[in-house]
Amino acid sequence: TARVAPRAQLGLPISVSLKVVENLLASDKQSGLAFGGRSKQFTEELLIRFLQCEDPFRDANERDRFAQRLASLGFYGTASWIYEQHGDMGQALDCRLKDSQLREEIFEYIITRLAEGN
């Protein structure tokens, strides 16, 4: 079976964690570039790495609203990751099916998750 590494905790107050997430999603006002000039893929990687260390959501409803917001911005991989971390595999798969690249990898994803469960 796969081992899950313990999550590193930064111990930031929720308000600071939410500001970090908002800054990652914010546009650069001077240049007008989305996500502070970072690529969407790099921004998704940063979000997931940060969320692996911090859970800035007060409750499940807030977390779900944030995942829905991410999906509306096209961050299907990050939204899927959030749902998966909290056991909502149906929503995780729905997000993966909405992204063309993730959709191509869907069967590998399902096989990997099933193998991890054994």
C-alpha positions in Angstrom: 0.0 0.0 0.0 1.1 3.6 -0.6 2.2 5.6 2.4 1.0 9.1 2.9 3.7 11.5 4.1 2.7 13.6 7.0 1.6 17.1 6.0 3.9 19.9 6.9 2.0 22.6 8.7 3.0 26.2 8.4 0.6 27.3 11.2 -0.5 30.4 9.5 -3.7 32.1 10.7 -6.6 31.4 8.3 -6.8 35.1 7.3 -3.1 35.0 6.1 -3.6 31.7 4.4 -6.6 33.1 2.4 -4.5 36.1 1.4 -1.7 33.8 0.1 -4.3 31.9 -2.0 -5.9 35.2 -3.2 -2.5 36.6 -4.2 -1.8 33.4 -6.2 -5.0 33.9 -8.1 -4.8 37.6 -8.5 -3.9 39.4 -11.7 -0.9 41.7 -11.9 -2.7 45.1 -12.0 0.2 46.9 -13.7 0.8 44.4 -16.5 -2.7 43.0 -16.7 -1.2 39.5 -16.7 -3.3 36.8 -15.0 -2.0 35.1 -11.9 0.8 37.6 -11.4 2.4 36.8 -14.7 2.8 33.1 -13.8 1.5 30.4 -16.1 -1.8 28.7 -15.2 0.0 25.4 -14.7 2.7 26.9 -12.4 0.0 28.7 -10.4 -1.9 25.4 -10.0 1.3 23.7 -8.8 1.9 26.5 -6.3 -1.7 26.3 -5.0 -1.6 22.6 -4.5 1.8 22.8 -2.7 0.5 25.5 -0.5 -2.8 23.7 0.2 -0.8 20.5 1.1 0.7 22.6 4.0 -2.3 24.7 5.0 -6.0 24.2 5.1 -7.3 27.8 5.0 -11.0 26.8 5.0 -13.2 27.2 8.0 -15.6 24.5 7.0 -16.6 22.1 4.2 -19.0 24.7 2.6 -16.2 27.3 2.3 -13.8 24.6 0.8 -16.5 23.5 -1.7 -17.2 27.1 -2.7 -13.4 27.7 -3.3 -13.1 24.5 -5.3 -16.1 25.6 -7.5 -14.4 29.0 -7.9 -11.2 27.3 -9.0 -13.1 25.2 -11.5 -14.8 28.4 -12.9 -11.3 29.8 -13.5 -10.2 26.6 -15.3 -8.1 25.2 -12.4 -9.7 21.8 -12.7 -6.6 20.0 -11.5 -6.5 21.9 -8.2 -10.3 21.7 -7.7 -10.0 17.9 -8.3 -7.2 17.7 -5.8 -9.2 19.5 -3.1 -12.2 17.2 -3.6 -10.0 14.1 -3.6 -8.3 15.1 -0.4 -11.7 15.3 1.3 -13.0 12.0 -0.1 -15.4 13.5 -2.8 -14.2 11.3 -5.6 -17.3 12.0 -7.8 -16.6 15.8 -7.8 -12.9 15.1 -8.3 -13.7 13.0 -11.4 -16.1 15.6 -12.7 -13.4 18.3 -12.6 -10.9 16.0 -14.4 -13.4 15.3 -17.1 -13.8 19.1 -17.8 -10.1 19.6 -18.5 -8.9 18.2 -21.9 -5.5 17.1 -20.6 -6.8 15.6 -17.4 -9.5 13.9 -19.4 -6.9 12.1 -21.5 -5.3 10.8 -18.3 -8.6 9.8 -16.6 -8.2 6.0 -16.9 -4.6 6.1 -15.6 -5.9 8.3 -12.7 -8.7 5.8 -11.8 -6.4 2.8 -12.0 -3.8 4.5 -9.8 -6.5 5.4 -7.2 -7.9 1.9 -7.2 -4.4 0.4 -6.7 -3.7 2.8 -3.8 -6.9 1.6 -2.1 -5.7 -2.0 -2.0 
